[in-house]
Amino acid sequence: MSATAIPVEAKEEALRIIARFNQEVLAGSERCYVSRFKGKYLYLDREDSGTVGPICRLEYNRRKRLWEFAIYKTSTVPTVTTQRSGFSLAVIWSMAQLKAR
């Protein structure tokens, strides 16, 4: 595994959290979150009635076992605002739950 690759366990956890959020929060809507992995990044997009748009990019920090994130600004895509403090996906999922309500 390369130094920049996300460990399989971290990918699986991310996929479980995203699927759980889609099932518990967005069930019955025409929206869902979809992920793409590339190198040390997880790109999180939102599909809304067939249209897919970028939401954020998460960077896996292997040393700290945390995710750092950059949020896409809708007015400036593909420019991102980067937050450099580490968050667990559970914290990001909790923040997303609050925003979805």
Order of alpha helices (4+ residues) and beta strands (2+ residues): alpha-beta-beta-beta-beta-beta-alpha
